[in-house]
Amino acid sequence: MTWKKTIIMILILTVLCFVVAAFIYIPKYIDEKQQSRDNSIACKQYREFLQTAENWNKIGDTSQANGVYKIAVDLFRKGKCTQVH
């Protein structure tokens, strides 16, 4: 083999290794960041307000439930939480 072919093979192998590493580590990183956001105060309040809205719906007070639900949705957007609703 010539030195050009050797360099090209090494470069291809290096790129392939980086691609495989990216497929392994990027999803883990994203999951860790999402879990961190889900443990934030805004996301905890989002789940609490969502539960409260559900309880108001069970009681039959839909106007109160809708108001609390809107607050929950605002907290959901603010905290970039995992969607429960």
C-alpha positions, 0 to 999 in steps of 0.5 A: 500500500502506498502512504496515501492509502494508509492515511485515508484508511486511518482517517476513515477508521478515526471518523468511524470511531467518532461516529460510533462514540457519538451514537453511544454517548450523546443519547446518554448525555441528553437523557441526563440533562432531561432528568436534571430538568425534570428534577427542577422546581418548575417541573415538580410544580408542573406535576403537582399543578397537573395533579391538582387540575385532575382533582378539580376535574374529578370534583366537577369544578372545570373552570378551576381545573382549567385555570390550574391546568394553564398554570401547569402548562406554563410551568411545563414550558418554563422548565422544559419538562418531560410531558405528562399531560 
